[in-house]
Amino acid sequence: MREIDAKQITETVAQMCKEAAYYLPDDVYNAMKKARETENRQG
């Protein structure tokens, strides 16, 4: 059975979470931008 270092898994998952929070697909970014503009007009 292959062993994997838990610290390596933790670091990899942490990096993936950071990237997921920072790099948005264009469609998600555009939807959030549109929602922000709509919200500002209503507020």
C-alpha positions in Angstrom: 0.0 0.0 0.0 1.3 3.5 -0.9 1.7 6.0 1.9 1.0 9.7 1.4 2.2 12.4 3.8 -0.7 14.1 5.4 1.1 17.5 5.4 1.5 17.3 1.7 -2.2 16.7 1.2 -3.0 19.6 3.5 -0.7 21.9 1.7 -2.1 20.9 -1.7 -5.7 21.3 -0.7 -4.9 24.7 0.9 -3.3 25.8 -2.4 -6.3 24.5 -4.4 -8.7 26.4 -2.2 -6.7 29.6 -2.6 -6.7 29.2 -6.4 -10.5 28.4 -6.5 -11.2 31.6 -4.5 -8.9 33.8 -6.6 -9.2 32.6 -10.2 -12.8 32.7 -11.4 -14.0 31.5 -14.8 -15.2 34.4 -17.0 -18.9 33.4 -16.7 -18.8 33.5 -12.9 -16.8 36.8 -12.9 -19.3 38.4 -15.3 -22.3 37.1 -13.4 -20.9 38.6 -10.1 -20.1 41.9 -11.9 -23.6 42.1 -13.2 -25.1 41.3 -9.8 -23.0 44.0 -8.2 -24.1 46.6 -10.8 -27.8 45.6 -10.3 -27.4 45.7 -6.5 -25.9 49.2 -6.7 -28.8 50.5 -8.7 -31.4 49.2 -6.3 -29.5 50.2 -3.1 
